[in-house]
Amino acid sequence: MWIITNTRIVDIRQYGFFSRKVSSFLLSRVQDVTTDVEGFIETIFGFGTLNVETAGREELFQMRGIKKPTELRDLIMREVAVLAATPAAKADTAATGV
């Protein structure tokens, strides 16, 4: 499950009843967002894979089998652009050098 807010994305993976992994990253760290729609079935029904890569991390966040992955990609990129345009984000970027 992914939770997308106006400042971060939270990735929650449930492995068992008592086992889960929670990862999150700031939208200001998003470096690349790609979608993969492969094959006849995914193309006809509009399903695919969304990949989000962050700056400074080797981890690739991936969500498979989601409906309309290109719309979700566009939503994330819009939020990244809005966040980058805010004065607070510019001050944080200048302070961290990123």
Backbone torsions as a table, in degrees:
resi	resn	phi	psi	omega
1	MET	NA	138.2	173.7
2	TRP	-114.6	140.5	172.5
3	ILE	-117.6	121.2	-178.5
4	ILE	-112.4	121.3	176.3
5	THR	-113.0	-175.3	179.7
6	ASN	-80.2	-2.1	178.3
7	THR	-127.1	-20.3	-176.8
8	ARG	-153.7	167.0	173.3
9	ILE	-121.2	131.7	178.8
10	VAL	-113.0	127.5	180.0
11	ASP	-110.5	116.8	-179.5
12	ILE	-115.1	120.9	178.1
13	ARG	-116.5	120.4	179.4
14	GLN	-97.5	116.7	-178.3
15	TYR	-97.4	-23.2	179.4
16	GLY	-164.6	-174.3	-177.6
17	PHE	-63.2	-37.2	-177.5
18	PHE	-115.8	18.4	-176.0
19	SER	-132.2	121.2	177.2
20	ARG	-148.4	155.9	176.2
21	LYS	-122.6	127.6	179.7
22	VAL	-118.2	122.5	176.9
23	SER	-125.4	148.8	176.1
24	SER	-146.3	157.5	176.2
25	PHE	-150.4	152.3	179.8
26	LEU	-76.3	144.1	177.2
27	LEU	-61.5	-27.6	179.0
28	SER	-66.8	-15.8	179.0
29	ARG	-93.9	-3.5	-179.0
30	VAL	-67.1	126.5	-179.2
31	GLN	-108.5	-37.0	-175.7
32	ASP	-149.9	136.7	175.6
33	VAL	-129.2	121.9	-180.0
34	THR	-128.8	156.4	175.7
35	THR	-125.0	148.3	175.0
36	ASP	-126.7	120.2	172.6
37	VAL	-123.2	107.4	-173.8
38	GLU	-121.9	136.0	174.1
39	GLY	91.0	167.0	-176.0
40	PHE	-65.6	-48.7	-176.3
41	ILE	-62.8	-48.4	179.8
42	GLU	-62.5	-38.2	-179.5
43	THR	-67.9	-46.5	-178.4
44	ILE	-65.0	-44.0	-175.6
45	PHE	-93.0	-3.2	174.2
46	GLY	73.8	35.4	177.8
47	PHE	-108.2	157.7	177.5
48	GLY	-175.0	-162.9	-177.8
49	THR	-119.7	137.9	176.6
50	LEU	-113.0	127.7	178.6
51	ASN	-117.3	131.2	177.0
52	VAL	-124.3	124.6	178.6
53	GLU	-111.6	136.2	-179.0
54	THR	-107.5	155.0	178.2
55	ALA	-72.7	135.9	174.8
56	GLY	80.9	5.0	179.3
57	ARG	-129.4	146.4	178.3
58	GLU	-87.2	-3.9	-174.8
59	GLU	-86.1	137.3	175.6
60	LEU	-108.4	123.5	177.5
61	PHE	-90.0	128.0	-173.6
62	GLN	-134.1	134.4	175.3
63	MET	-123.9	118.9	-176.1
64	ARG	-101.8	151.6	172.7
65	GLY	67.9	33.8	-179.8
66	ILE	-97.7	150.3	179.1
67	LYS	-81.1	136.2	177.8
68	LYS	55.0	59.2	-178.1
69	PRO	-63.2	-29.7	-179.7
70	THR	-68.3	-34.2	177.1
71	GLU	-67.0	-39.1	177.8
72	LEU	-67.7	-40.1	176.0
73	ARG	-59.0	-45.8	179.9
74	ASP	-63.7	-38.8	177.6
75	LEU	-61.7	-46.7	179.8
76	ILE	-62.3	-44.8	-179.0
77	MET	-65.7	-35.5	175.1
78	ARG	-63.2	-44.4	179.9
79	GLU	-65.8	-36.8	176.4
80	VAL	-63.4	-42.7	-179.9
81	ALA	-65.7	-41.5	178.1
82	VAL	-63.7	-43.9	-179.9
83	LEU	-63.8	-40.1	-179.7
84	ALA	-67.3	-25.5	-178.3
85	ALA	-83.5	-12.0	-178.4
86	THR	-78.8	144.8	179.8
87	PRO	-60.5	-35.9	-179.8
88	ALA	-63.9	-40.1	179.5
89	ALA	-66.5	-38.2	178.5
90	LYS	-65.3	-38.8	178.6
91	ALA	-66.6	-40.9	178.2
92	ASP	-64.2	-40.4	179.8
93	THR	-65.5	-40.8	179.5
94	ALA	-66.6	-38.0	-178.6
95	ALA	-70.2	-35.5	-177.4
96	THR	-93.3	-15.1	-179.5
97	GLY	77.8	16.9	-179.2
98	VAL	-101.9	NA	NA
